[in-house]
Amino acid sequence: MTTVKDLIAKLQTLPEDLPVIKSADDEGNSYSHLYLDWVGLEAYSEDDGEIEVGVAELTNELREQGYTDEDLKDNLCIVIG
């Protein structure tokens, strides 16, 4: 698993003005630009390699949006969207 520290170390070895392109899958069948429209701290669970992202803490605002205890996850992560 890659951590923020790992990512920062790798990025620091590259020129700062390069565009970032992301692959849609491991086989490289599709690529697109990475836009940092949103970067946030979220939480996730992983089961047999499948990742499900949820919330780390239920706030009143999230409850009003329909989130429940079932949406809570234990492992913090950074999500880029």
C-alpha positions in Angstrom: 0.0 0.0 0.0 1.3 3.5 -0.9 1.3 6.1 1.8 1.2 9.9 1.5 4.9 9.9 2.5 5.7 7.4 -0.3 3.8 9.5 -2.8 5.6 12.8 -1.8 9.0 11.1 -1.9 8.3 9.8 -5.4 6.9 13.1 -6.7 9.8 15.1 -5.3 12.1 13.3 -7.8 10.1 14.6 -10.8 9.9 18.0 -12.5 7.1 20.1 -10.9 5.5 21.3 -14.1 4.7 17.9 -15.6 1.0 17.1 -16.2 -0.3 14.1 -14.2 -2.1 11.4 -16.2 -3.9 8.6 -14.5 -4.6 5.1 -15.8 -8.1 3.8 -15.5 -6.9 0.2 -15.1 -3.8 -1.9 -14.5 -3.6 -2.9 -18.2 -3.4 0.7 -19.4 -6.5 0.5 -21.6 -7.5 4.1 -20.8 -5.9 7.2 -19.6 -7.1 10.7 -18.6 -5.8 13.8 -16.9 -5.8 13.9 -13.1 -7.7 17.0 -11.8 -7.5 17.9 -8.2 -11.0 19.1 -8.0 -11.3 17.6 -4.6 -8.9 16.1 -2.1 -10.2 14.9 1.2 -9.6 12.7 4.2 -12.0 9.8 4.1 -12.1 6.3 5.5 -12.2 2.9 3.8 -12.5 -0.8 4.3 -11.0 -3.5 2.1 -12.3 -7.0 1.5 -10.5 -9.4 -0.9 -8.8 -6.4 -2.7 -12.1 -4.5 -3.2 -12.0 -1.1 -1.5 -15.1 0.6 -0.2 -14.9 4.3 0.9 -17.1 5.6 3.6 -16.9 8.2 6.4 -14.7 8.2 9.4 -17.1 10.2 11.6 -20.8 10.8 11.4 -21.7 14.4 11.7 -25.2 15.8 11.9 -24.8 17.1 8.4 -23.9 13.7 7.1 -26.8 12.1 9.0 -29.1 14.7 7.3 -27.7 13.5 4.0 -28.7 10.0 4.8 -25.4 8.5 6.0 -25.7 5.9 8.8 -23.4 3.8 11.0 -23.2 1.3 8.1 -21.2 4.0 6.2 -18.5 4.2 8.9 -15.1 2.8 8.0 -12.0 2.3 10.2 -9.0 3.1 8.0 -8.2 6.7 7.1 -7.1 7.5 3.6 -6.7 10.4 1.1 -9.3 10.4 -1.7 -8.6 12.4 -4.9 -11.5 13.2 -7.2 
